[in-house]
Amino acid sequence: RSSDRAFWPDSNSFQPDAHPDIRFAHVMSSRKGTTPTELEVFDRKKRRVMDQEITENTLGFIERQSAAGKPFFAFVTYTQTHEPVDPHPDFYGSTGHGSFADVLAQTDIYVGQLLSKLEELGLTENTIFIFTSDNGREGVPRSFGFTGPWRSGMFSPYEGSLRVPFLIRWPQKIPAQRVSNEVVHQLDVFPTIAKFVGATLPKDRVLDGVDQSDFFMGETDTSARESLVIYIGNTLFGAKWRNWKILLKEMDSDTYSIREMAYPSVYNLIVDPKEEVPELNYLNDTWVDFPLYQVIEDHEASLATDPQLPVGD
């Protein structure tokens, strides 16, 4: 559930009898094979300390696995910088630039604590560490964030929503300080990590990710992926192929209203990274219709043979 629900307990307009499914969010706790139990209500007060607790729990988990001589996988999902942006009391006002900046500083410290723990336990060399995000900046003014030259933010089909930082560290295996603008999808992480650790992937299902191990390890400068499809919810908005993008629908960045078009917009993201002028020099580039539409056609054909599972399955 979204951290938006942390607003509810402190809201003077909240009406718990408005719908039978309306209830406060709770912090949940469980271990493998056990039923999750509800802990505290997830309100603004709890939210301020939530990421610190996530960090402390992760540090404890790493210590226990290290002491037992066991490998481990830790998926650390910080709740910030999603709204409501509430820094821990130790970080409130620490930057002098508002809560959003405080939360960035807070997250930097927490991530540093994880890295320091690996170093302390002698696990750095044999641990793959990934730092990334699930989407671009928020649309709420006080937590806009920054997307550089890229247009818009979360809940849009534009680059400011789709592009996120992705850092991966594996000393002696992945070259350090290497920077690339090649296309990599979050779905690629699963098969890539499986390849790194020698795991066997299941054969009874379709995996949408591709193995990026050669690319990450510097054996090639080219990503194993050159295309992706763009969805908002269950609606297909378009596709990307190399530095080109096609949008079957456009969206207003302020109101999020969707505009249907008689003819799709095509953007060259090198020439027009802000996606401001569709079909720039388009008479010279009509050839790009073919690979862009092929991405969409291949995707739709795959759905015919392997339909998407309903949400929750």
Buried (B, 14 or more C-beta within 10 A) or exposed (E): EEBEBBBBBEEEEEEEEEEEEEEBBBBEEEEEEEEEEEEEBBBBBBBBBBBBEBBEEBBEBBEEBBEEEEEEEEEBEBBBBBBBBBBBEEBBEBBEEEBBBBBBBBBEBBBEBBBEBBEEBEBBEEBBBBBEBEBBBBBBEEBEBEBEEBBBBBBBBBBBBBBEEBEBBBEEBBEEEEEEEBBBBEBBBBBBBBBBEEEEEEEEEEBBBBBBBBBBBEEEEEBBBBBBBBEBEEEBBBBBBBBBBBBBBBBEBEEEEEEEEEEBBBBBBEEBBBBEEBBEEBEEBEEBBEBBBEBBEEBEEBEEEEEEEEEEE
